[in-house]
Amino acid sequence: ALVIFIGATCPYLVLKVRRDHLIPDTLMQISRRPDDLKKPLKVHFVGEEGVDEGGVQKEFFQLLIRQIFDPAYCMFSYDEDTRLFWFKPSPLDLDTEFELVGIVIGLAIYNGHILEFRFPMVTYKKLMGLPTDLSDLAEVAPAVHRSFKQLLEYEGDVEENFGLHFQVSYEVLGEVCAVDLVANGANVPVTNANRAEYVEHHTRFILESSIDRQFASFNRGFNRLCGGSVLQLFRPEELEQLVCGSPVLDFEALERHTQYDDGYHKETQAICYFWRVVHSLSEEHKKKLLFFATGSDRVPIKGLGNLPFVISRNGPHCDRLPTAHTCFNHLLLPEYNSEDFMRNRIMTAINNAEGFGLM
């Protein structure tokens, strides 16, 4: 079916990708069609029947982001405490890959998709050309930020008790590298008099100079779709929500605004079972349910109350699992005859949700 979209006058950016070659296939096709990036996106997984009316795109972005941010690619570090990704200093030539990350984020914004990862807020400040400072380090490197605060507030002899110099050491691909923060920095001790200068230089190294090449490529890719004066209309927090959605999972709001079809209404016993099960789920399982029904576990910028969501009756009580048309946020739910059976079917479905086929 996608053949009709391909040609000199194609109105879409069509990406035909293999699941097991997702990054190279995406890179190759984007590089071949740089002038098509602002066309509506259509994705086709080679060998699969899914017709992209939105749902296939959601899975494409989800799988691509998961691979790009995999530690094996050595592009980003991940902080288990903050659950944030940050650019990893590296001598490897990954300019094309970092540009792809920027393009992918731009494509997601352009096509109205929410992505399931988080950068520190300083990433969005940098994309907007805003200056960085010590406060931005709190998310990127919390332990380093705390140590710098302690250093600045220390009332004793800094040189004697800290033993620091204007040099920073960090690990790259298993090897420790040392970089002077000022000329001959290894021989310049940090004192009470110059500690603020040391913190400023070290902070700039972490947020700027150590990742200059990586961020420049990322920024270039992002600006191919989302650059220009319109970017200045946003605050960094608003730009983050465009990319990652709202952090609030308000399923009460979703219940209030859900529409019903094919014989269901909000007082139907099966629907009452459904919402009792949903509200009893953990946050993790609520996210899985959201992913199962919509193709994304992220919340639109205006919250779940603004998500068009429909539940249709899919036959009488049976063993069949719930299914979903993710491109339409449409859940197909058999009329299960007990709350326990509803819970069993929902949990089985949401824990085994990936891959698109025609229903």
Secondary structure, DSSP 8 states (H G I E B T S, - for coil): -GGGG-STT-SSEEEEE-GGGHHHHHHHHHHH-GGGTTS-EEEEETT-----SSHHHHHHHHHHHHHHT-GGG-SEEEETTTTEEEE---SS--HHHHHHHHHHHHHHHHTT---S----HHHHHHHTT----GGGHHHH-HHHHHHHHHHHH--S-HHHHH--BSEEEEEETTEEEEEESSTTGGG-B--TTTHHHHHHHHHHHHHTGGGHHHHHHHHHHHHHHH-SGGGGGS-HHHHHHHHH-BS---HHHHHHH-EEETT--TT-HHHHHHHHHHHHS-HHHHHHHHHHHHS-SSB-TT-GGGS--EEEE-SSS-S---EEEGGGTEEEE---SSHHHHHHHHHHHHTT-------
